[in-house]
């Protein structure tokens, strides 16, 4: 398992991150995840607040990619990995239900 560097953690915390998934037919779906954050040195976590296509795709494929970029520095990362299904549970957040996911981080591809 790869380890997130401090640069990666800082960028994930400071920038809007995008989650990429694919449905059962291989159709891609990409969307911003404003709740994406670092969980520990090896995992990212976010709350799925819409519960629509990304949630469906993650239940099906259990795979994801997260892209983050610092536009001013012209630097970014793509993190790919499987979903940790243990954390695919409903959690109460701000008096509404949301779904919480942990994405296991694999070796990154800087761009």
Order of alpha helices (4+ residues) and beta strands (2+ residues): alpha-beta-beta-beta-beta-alpha-beta-beta-beta-beta
